[in-house]
Amino acid sequence: METRKKILEIARDQFSRYGVRTVTMEELARMAGISKKTIYQEFLDKKDLVREVFRNILEEDRQKMIYIHEQEDGVIDHLVKMSHIMRERLSTMNPMVIVEIQKYFPEAWRMFEDFKLQTIKVDLINVMEKGKMLGYFREEIDTSILAKVRLDQIASSFDPANFTNPEYNFVEEQLVLMDHFLHGIFTEKGRMAYQSQKAIEK
């Protein structure tokens, strides 16, 4: 179990830094101080290893979201903390990882798609509905449609064409898009509360 955990930790770090395709099983074995044969005793192949690494990342984010639900003081607090999770995740991961997984590791990509629809979308809808009741979001918004719009915003940043532009900043674009999205649905009460909470969190 310790060997498996060590392999997963090293693989996660290397994949996040350099992408999935460039990191070989031989390199991972050397960094872990084990033989390549030992890796294959724990994982069927590289696709299996990538899938498990990705599963662990998604589960970690799911647990963070659960913690926010349990500890949150309200809708605005929830939004700010979710923004922090996104910033932390994106700033520590080479964005090409997402492109590579989408193209070459379809099973791992399906896990992300399921997470997006079953966890992120549901969270967005619940938060927006609660925000409407509390007067933070405009009453007339359709939360299901807007949750889809937000997910589409996130997905649009994973276009491989973006990463050929040396001036492209993945994290910055996501934060700008989220801020723009929120200001489109805030009431004045929500806008003021959001700005106040962000100032406190800085």
N, C-alpha and C positions, 0 to 999 in steps of 0.2 A: 504493500500500500504506500509506503514511504517513497519507494522508487517511482511508482506511478505519479505520485504527487509532485516529485522533483522534476520529472520529465515535463509534466503539464506546466509547471511554473516557468521553466526555462523556455519551453516552446512558446508560451504566451508572450514572454518578454521579447523573444527574437522575432516572432511574427509581427508583433506590434511595432517594432522598430524598423524592420527591413522588408516586411511583406511576407506572404506565405510561400510563394513559389521559389524565392531565392534561397530560403533556408532549407538545407538538406537534413535528412535523418542522420547522416554521418556527423554533421556538425553538432547536432543536438546531442548525440551520443558522447562525443568528445567533451562537450561542455558539462555534461552530467557525470562524466567520469565512469561511463559504463560502455558496454559493447552495443553495436547496432542490433545484435541479436536480442539483447535484453529489452530494447524498445519494442521489438516485434513480439515479444512475449506479453507485453502490456497492451499493445495496440496492433490491430490487424494490418494497417498500412497508414500512409500519411493522411489519407482522407479521414480515416477513423480518428487520428490524432487531432486534426484540424477541427473535426466535428465536436470532440470532447472539450477542446480549448474554448471554442465558441460557445458551447453549452454552459461552461463555467462562467464566462463573461456575462452572458445573458441572465444567468441565475443570480449573479452578484448584483446586477442592476435591478433585478426583480426584488431582491431582498432590501435594497436601498429604498425602493419605492414603497415597499410595505412599511419600512421604518418611518418614512415620511408620513404615511397615513396614520400611523399610531401616535406620532409625536407632534403633528402639525397643530398650529394655532388657528389656522384658517386657510381660505382659498389663496390669498396673496402669498402667505408664507409657503404654501405648497408650490406655487408657481416659481418663486425665487429659488427654492431648494431643488426643484426639478431642473431648472436652468443650470445650477451648479453641477448636478450629476452629468448633464449633457456636456458641459464645458470640460469637466474632468475626463470624461471618457474620450472625447474627440481630441483633446490636447495630448493624450498619451498614446494615440494610435495613428499609425501611418494610414491616411485615407485610402491608399491603394489597396490595403488589406480588404476593404469592403468590395472594391471592384474585382479583385482576384477571386474572392469567395463567391461572388455572384456569377462569375464566368466559369470557374473551374471546380467549384465545390458546391454543387446544387443542393445536397442534403443539408449542409450547414446553412446555406442561404434560406432554405425553407424554414429553418428554425427561427431565423431573424424575421422573416415575413410573418410567421405565426406570432412571434413576440410583439411585433408591431401592431397586428390587428387585435390580438387577444389581451394584450397588456397595456400598450401605450394608447391605443385608440380608446379603449374602455376607460382608462384613467382620464384622458382628455374630456370625454363626454361627461363623466361624473363631476369633474371639477367645474366645467362650464355650466352644468345644470345647477350645481350648488352656488356658483357665482351669480347666476341669474336670480336665484331666490334671495340672495343677500344684497342684491343691487349693485354688484361689481361689474356685471356684464349686461349688455343690452338685452331686454326681454324678448325682442323679436328674432334673435339669431337662432338658426337651426344648428344645434350642437353636433348632430351626426354628420351633416355636410361639412361643417367647419373642422371637425376632427379629421375628416378625409383630406381637406385642403391642407391642413398642417402636416399630415403624413406625406402628402405629395411634395410639399416644400422640402421636407427632409430628404426624400428620395431624389429630388432633382439635383441635389448637391453631389450625388454619387456618379454623375455623368463623367466617364473617363476623359472627355474633352477638357473638363475643368483642370485636370491635373497636368496638362501640358503647358498651362499658363504659369510662369514662375511667380507672377504677382497674386495668384489665387490663394486666398487664406480660407481654408475649409471651416475652421472654428469660428472665425469672425463672421463669415457669411451666415452660418447657422444662428448665431446670436442676433444678428441684425434682422434676419427673417422672423425669428421668434418675437423680437421686440415689435416689429411691424405688425405681426399677426395679432398680438395682444392689444395694441393700441387701436386696432380696427374693431375690436369687440368690447373694449372697456366703456363703461359709463364714466362720467367725470369723477365719481366717487372711487371707482376702481382704479382709474389712472393715478389719482393722488395717493391712494393707498399703496399702489405698486411702486411708485417713485420713493415714497417714504421707506418702504421695506427694503428696497435695493440700497438706499443710503445707509441703512442700519447694518446690512450684511457686508458692506464693503470693508 
